[in-house]
Amino acid sequence: MAAMPTQQIGPNGPEVSRIALGCMGLAGTWNPSEVGPENVKRAIATFETALDSGITIYDHADIYGGTACESIFKDCLAAIPGSREKIYIATKCGIGGGMYNLTSDYIKQAVERSLKRLGVEYVDLYQMHRPDPLAHPKDTASALRDLVKRGLVRQVGVSNYYPEQVRALQTYLEDIPIASNQISISLTRLDPIYEGWDGRDGTLDQCMALGMTPLAYSPLGGGWLSGRREVRADRPRLALILDELRNQAEKHEATVGQTAVAWLLAHPSGIIPLIGSNNPEHVREGAAAANINLSREDWYKLWTVAWGRAGVP
């Protein structure tokens, strides 16, 4: 396997792999009481495969697996001594009890809980999971500045934020740059690419302007772009996207899923797709997408089909 390419994360962050492991399903359950030896064994096997594939960024959230995914990652780190120093750990907070909460007190308590579950002294990237309409960005920023100052958090990120929400938080973070914005983007969700066109929001434009790294969750459109599911008759556009992905997959000697991920990697904003799986084979397959290079013509063919109109938008 070719070496995993890397890129800088954020305007002044370290080099990380161009593919990340999304750890939402790492525990194999959303009920912590169900985690047993087999869950731990599979999580460790997935982690080992990711490391062997060159993946250095691991994305968590305190709610994943009902907290079990952070906890089981502690077992992964213990199983491979020295691995903590070689990787970049990201996690998120702000969802719980049926509501969002990005108040200063909540954030400070949440990071302490995550650190304990993960068994680490700091996280490389701490992300606000979703915007909280009842939290003033000044209050959110005060907690994040404190966490960075104390060394519990090295970089700050957001998730599911629109450009104006990013701008508001950045205003109060002052000299601490927002390193990333984790968003849903794929050939089935094009909204972040352009602003003002059929509801598109300009997220990727802002990322390029500010040096933020887009982290792409659901890069396979909820699994539909893997090519492993039967497409229903009521989804004709998806069928067309998959047809073009198969054409290009054959051209590049790749899988359909790898080609869909490679389409994201080709964007100049430096998207890092999150491969969300606890299946070692799928992780290995996803990691290999980092070495597929689509031409401009290839990229536009897929975009045009995904857009669903004749010619480019």
N, C-alpha and C positions, 0 to 999 in steps of 0.2 A: 504493500500500500504506500502511495506517495505521502510525503510528510504533510501534516496539517498546516495550512497557511495560518498566519496570525495577523492581528490588527490591534491598534490602540483602542482602548475603550474610554470614551469621554475625551474632553479636550486636553487632559493632562494625566490620563490613567496609564496603567501598564499594558503590555501586550497580552492578548488573550487569543484563544482559538476562534476561528471564523464560524465554528459550529458550537452550540452550547447544549448541555443536557438539561432538559426541563424535568424537574424532579417531582411534579405533581402526582405521578402514579408510582413513584419509587417504592412505596410501602405495599402496594398491591391492594390496599383497602382504605376506606375513609373512616374506619372504626379502629382506633388505637388498641382496643382490647382484643382485636382479632389478630394482631401481629404475633407471629410465632417464628420458630426456627427456619421454616421454609421461606417465609417472607424476607428474613434477614439474609439468608443464603442467596436468594435471587437478587436482592438489592446489591449485595457485595459483588456478585458476578457481573451485574450491569455496570457498576462503578469501575471494576477492573477493565471491562471491555472499553468503556469510555476513555479511561486513561491510556490504554494501549492504542486507541485510535487517535490520540493526540488532543482530545477534548480537555480543556483546562477551566472552562467556566460552567458552574453548576447553579441552576436557578431554583430557589425554593420560595415558599410563602408559609407563614405561620399557620395558615388554615389547611394546607395540603395534607390530605390523609387525616384530617382532624388533629393535627400536630405530629402525626406518626412519621411523616416524611423527613422532617428535621431530625427527629429522634433516631430513626434508622440510619440516617447519614452519619451519625456519630459512630455507629457500628462499622460503617464503610471505612471511615477514616482510621479507626483502630485496627482494622484488618490489614491495612497497607501502611505500615509505619513510614512517616516522612511525606505522606501524600498531601497533608495540609499545606505545606510550604510550596508545593508545586501548582496549586490550583487557586482559582478565584471563586469565592463563595458569595452568591447573591441571595438575599431573601427579601420578603415583603411583609408589611403590616397594614392594618387599617380596616379589616373586615372582621366582624365578630358580633354575636348576639343579635343577628338579624339587622344590623345597621353598619354604616361606615363610621370610623372614628379616627381622625387625624389630629386630635388635640395633643398638646405638648405632653401632658401627663401620661396619656395612653401610649404614645409612641415610646417614651422612655421605659415604661413598664414592659411593653411588647418586645423591645430589643433585648432586654435582660432575659426574658423567657426564651427567646430564640437562641441566644448565645448558650444558655444552659442546655437546651435540648441538643444543639449541634455539638456541644463540647468544645467550643472554640473561644478564644479571647476577643475576637473581633470578626466582623463580616466585611468583606471587601466592598460590597455594594448593598445599600439599604434603600429599598424602594417603597414608595407610597402606593399601595395596591390599587386604589381607586380614589378619585376626588371625593372629599367629604364636604357636601354643601353647607354644613353647619360649622365647619372649622375655618377660621380666618387663616390665610396663608402665613401671616406674620407669626401666629401661634405655632403652626406646624414647623416653620423655619427655625424658630427659637430652639425647639427640641433637637432638630437635625444639626444645627450649629454646635450645640452642647455635646452631642454624641461624637461628632468629628473631633472636637477639641479634646475630649476624653480618650480618644483613640479606640472607641468601641466600633466605629464605622469609618471606613476609609474613603468611600465615595457615596454620593447621594444620587438616587434615581427616582423616577416616577413610573407609573403604569396606568394605561388607559386615560392619559391626560390629553386634552386638546391644547392647541398652541397658546391660547390666552391663559389657560390654567397654568401652563408651564411658566409663562411670562410673569404671572402674579407671584408664584412661589419663588422664582429666581430673584425677583426684586428684593425679597426679604432675606434670602440666603446670602446676599451681598457678594463676598469674594469666593464663596463656595459654589463652583459650577455644577449644574445638574448634568450628570454624566450620561444618562440614558433615559429612554422612554420605551417601556415595553407595551407593544400594541399588537392587535390582531391584524395581520396582513398576509395575503396569499393571492393566488390567481382567482379565488372566489370572493375576495374582499379587497378591493382596490382603493377604498376611500382615502387612505393616508397619502396617496401619491400626488394628487393635485388639489389645490384649493379652489373652491367655487364651482367645480364642474359636477353637476348632479350630486351635490352634497359632499364632495370630497373636501378633506379638512386641512390639507397643507402640512401635516405632521412631519413628513420626510423633508420638506423644504426647510422647516424650522430646525430639524436635526442637523442638516448640512450648514445652516447659517450659524448655529451655536456650537458646533462640534460635538453634539450629543450623538450617542450610538443608539440606533433603533434595535430593540430586541423583539424578534417576531415570534409571538406564540401562535399556535395553530397554523404553522406554515403549510400544512397539508389540508387546510380547510376542514378541520375536524375529522381528518382521515380519508375524506373523499378523493383527495388527489394522490393517494398512495397507489391507486389502480387495483386495489384488492377488494373493492366493494362493487356490487352490482348496482348500476345506476338506474333509478326509477324513470319511467317514461315521462313523468311530469317535470323532469329536470334536463331539458334539451341542451341548454347552454353548457352545463357540466359535462354532458356527453361530448360536446364539441371540444371543450378544453382537454378532456382526456384523450380524444383522438389525436389532437396536435401534440400533446405530451408524449404519446406513444411514438409518433413519427420522429420526434426529436430524441427520445430515449434510444431508439434504434440507431439514429445517426451518431450519437455520442457514446454508444455502447454502455448505456446506463439504465437504471430502472425508472419507471414513471415517477415515483416519489423523489428520487434523486434529482430528476430534471426539474420538478416543481420547486425544490429547494434551491437549485442552481439559478433559477429565474430570480429569486429574491437576492441571492448573493451578487448578481450582476449589477444591482442598482448602486449608483455612486455614493449613496448615503452610508454605506458600510453596514448593511443589515446583518445581524447575527441571528440566524434561525435557531429556535429552541426545539430540539428533537425530544419530544415527550414520550418516552417509552421505558419500560423496565424489562424489555426483551433484548438481550445482548445482540442478537442477529440484526434487529431493526436499528439498534444504535450504531453498529458497525456500518450498516448500509447508509444511514443518514450522514455519518461522518465523512464517508467517501464522496459525498456531493460537493464538498469544498474544493475538489480538484477538477470539477467540470466547468468548462468555460463556454458559455453561450455567446454566439456572435450577436451583434446589434440586430441583424436580420432575424435570427432565431428569437431573440427577446421580443421584438415587435410582433412577430407572428403570434406568439402566445398572448401578448397584451391585447391585440386586436380581437382575437377569439374570445378572451375573457371579457372584454368590453362589450361584446355582443352586437357590434355594428360593422358595416362595411367600411374598410379603411381605418386609419388611425383616428383617435378621438379628436 
